[in-house]
Amino acid sequence: MTTEEFQAMQRDGCMLLDGATGSNLMAAGMPRGVCAERWILEHPDAILSLQRAYVQAGCQILYAPTFTANAHYLAMHGEAEQIRAINQQLVALSRQAANGRAKVAGDMTTLGRRDLPAYVEQAQALLDAGVDLFVVETMLGSTETVLALEAIHSICRLPVICTLTVEADGRTYYGDDGVETCAMLA
């Protein structure tokens, strides 16, 4: 997806994205504390059913279930050597669910540390898997958000959607001003 195509989607009005995937997968039987990516690969019907329902409801962008398919999280589950394969398989499942009716976003999140190479590694795996755009979501502060953006922009120019976790006082979890962070990222 080009930047121009993404901007055209924005001009057409509200964009519908999927959401609450983790909560819905837990409702479908995924236990707490497991490697979500591995569980999804072992239970593909759960994500296919959920994402097909999102598309049926009008979702225009599906988040590939790659939220924590990065070096740090996968290493905690003995899956560090499988980053490329796991990201590729999860994107393929979302492509199958989309069936050409929705775009597929490579989903990335906070690592809890400044690790540009880890962001680059996951972004490259997602790009190679054929995502249409990226979502960098539920970020806890500006520094890691910028690192994730730098990682993506070092390998491609696909559109990126960023979301930050902002507390009631308007500050990110790491204390950045939420409005200033958004303005800086724009």
Secondary structure as UniProt FT lines:
FT   HELIX           3..11
FT   HELIX           21..27
FT   TURN            28..29
FT   TURN            32..33
FT   HELIX           36..42
FT   HELIX           44..56
FT   TURN            57..58
FT   STRAND          61..63
FT   TURN            67..68
FT   HELIX           71..76
FT   TURN            77..78
FT   HELIX           80..82
FT   HELIX           83..98
FT   TURN            99..100
FT   STRAND          103..109
FT   HELIX           116..129
FT   STRAND          133..139
FT   HELIX           142..153
FT   TURN            154..155
FT   STRAND          160..164
FT   TURN            168..169
FT   STRAND          171..172
FT   TURN            173..174
FT   HELIX           178..185
//
